[in-house]
Each structure stands twice: as structure tokens, then as C-alpha cells.
Amino acid sequence: MALNLFFHAAQVYGKLSAQEMIQLPKRNSLVHETAATLKEWISSGRLKDVLPGELDLKNRLRVGRDTVRLALELLTKEGWVDASNQGCKRRILVPEHSASGQRAPAGLPVTFLTPYPVEQGQTLAEMEDTHKRLTEMGRSLEFVSSDIYGRKDPERQLENMVQTHPSAAWVLYASSSPIQKWFAKRGLPALVHGWPYPGVTLPYVTKAWEPAGFHAGLQFIRQGHRNIGMFEYVERGVGAMLIERGLQRAIDTTNQGAKLLLFKDERTPESVAKAYETAFKLKDRPTAMVLTSSNHLLTSMSWLISKGIRVPGDVSLVVMPNDTWYSEFYPPLCHYKPNTSTFSHGIAERVLELVEHGRVIRKSLEVPVEYVPGATIGPAPKR
């Protein structure tokens, strides 16, 4: 069902525009594949100083001349080569946002930077391929939990951390805008696990959350829900912004008078419980809740049970991200999950490029998510 859910939702209302179709993740084009090959040849030293002419590249790559030209335009925009001058070959450059382009010293680990003292099972599964391939190279994958995530100015702490944990590359998980911008500015080899913030040029591997938010919104509206609540962290992540955008787009598309209510979580069970207390005192309380983190789930369920509030009789729930322990719930949860193998492989490929070349050669990756139906979405309660 991988994002057939998007088309199914569109068929329900018949109002999906061509522009909305375009927003679905696309397979890499031949142009991007050609550009990736040229980047790999540059990084490995197979091409040095200047690029061969277009005709020579066309023959080597076995693609059309137009494809070569478009690929070279991409490399020019990304700072890999200089602009074309008539009669002159393009010079090879080092992109300003990349690291030195050299292999990391032997033995250095790859560090996974996280706000959590204990990693979730889903995250560990997504990093399994990376761990295996690093082990084969004689390197390790280390998890470092830090309290810098809530800081507005984490520069000094980040300086101390990179000195304390010398690393071949960094994977930034659930990272804030200041953290991402610091790594980008320093030119350290880093990959964002999730979405980069606006203005951040770091490579990333992420999940397609906006279409999932759109689908979740349509699910609720079809069941008669008109007050839809959404939990998000106080330090707002890009993924949550995209989920919100998808939900709002569903509301606007259907024009059924639904509205979206946002509730903040300070990464503590107490803050989640407090938000629920506030939500259920509202005159038009939410009858459906969207949880943007698996950490919201247990607190949500325990609070609702303590108040005698039934799921889905009194309130419907959908959890956006997947986790390995969801299979223990009965009745089953409505949630979304990516192809873990695809996600894991995508991260591993790019982490290894950081280790080997100091930069990511492949395009950033957006992995579609699949809706997993369950028993936590039902009709809106009658008032």
C-alpha cells in the first residue's frame, strides 16, 4: 500500500490537483544518476582538475548529450564544477558546503547524535545496515545522547562534543535548527536523519510526512471529525511542520468546516498529560488526535484510560511514526511506517560516502510511508 494511500484518499474526494500529484516522491532521473556518477568520479580522483568535454563524457557515460549537459548544470549549481565558458573545459571545484573530500582517518567511529538516553527500536532497526557495513570496514557506530537539543545557542557545547568524540561522520537525529546550521557551517561530514531546516544544505534521509498527514486528515474527516488535535514538540521539527501542512491541506481540500488544534509537548509525560487536560476542557474539544512521536503514545493511552475516555469511542488516534513495539498493541494501532530496509540502506550508502569521500555523492532520499490500518480510528462521537 506504499502511498497508494495518497491516491486512495484523492479518489475518496476527487479533488487532488496536478500540483498535489507532483509532490509525491519521484525516482531518480537519468540526469541525477549521471550527475551522481560524475560526483563519484570526482570524489574518487578518477577525474581531476578539469572535466573532459561533453562528447567525451557522453561516450564514457553512454547517455545522450542533453543528459550530460543537464547533469553538468546540476553540478555547477551545487558547486562541483565551474560555469561553462565557450572553448574552455570546466574546472573541478570543492563545494563550499562539503568537507575536505578526503577519507576519514582509520578507526574513527560514526557518531549518531540523539536527544534520547535510550534509542527507540525503530531507530536501531533503521541504523542496522549502517552498523553492519561499518563493522566490515573496521569502524563502529556510536550513540551519543546530549542535552544540547533544547539550547538556543549550543555552539560551545558542540565544540566540546566534537573534540570529545572525534568521528569519521555524524548522523544528526531529531536535531534542532541551531545544531544543523552549526554542522553545516563547520563543514563537518554530517547526514540529517530526518528533514533539514530551511537554509541548511546538509544531505538527508527522511520520510514523506506531508502526504501521510494529508491522508490522516482525510481519514478523520471521512469519519465526521471536525476538531482534530495534533501533538508536536515545543522545539518544532520540520517533520511536524510537514505533517501539519498535510493535515491542513486535507481540511482545505474537503471544505467540511474542520479545524486543526495544536498542542505542545516538552518531551515529558507531564507536559503531554497537561496538554490533554487543556484539550478536553475546551468547548469544542478534539475528537481525533494525531501523535507525531511514538513517545506520545504510552502517555496518551494511560491518561485516556485514567479518565475513562475510550479509544476510538470517545476519541480517535493515529500515530505518525512507526516503532517496533506497536505490534504488541491490541486492538492494533493506526499508524504509518516506511520500508525499513529501504530507509536503512539509504542511510548506510550515504554514511559510507561521508566516511570514504568526506561528502555525500548521492541525492538526498525521501522514503514513502505506508498506512497501517488498525482499530484506533472510528466515527466522531455524537454530541
Protein Blocks (a to p, Z undefined) as FASTA:
>chain_A
ZZklmmmmmmmnopacfklmmmpccdddfklmmmmmmmmmmmnomaghiacdfklmmmmn
opafklmmmmmmmmmmnopaccddehiacdddddfkbcehpacdehiacddddfbfbdcf
klmmmmmmmmmmmmmnopacdddddfklmpmblmlmmmmmmmmmgcfbdcdehiafklmm
mmmmnopacddedjddehiabdcddddfklmmmmmmmmmmmnopabdcddddfbacfklm
mmmmmmmmmmmmnonopacdddddehiaklmmmmmmmmmmpfbacfbdcdfbfklmmmmm
mmmmmnopacfkloccddfbdcfklmmpccddddddddfklmmmmmmmmmmmmmmnopaf
bdcddddddddddfkbccdddZZ
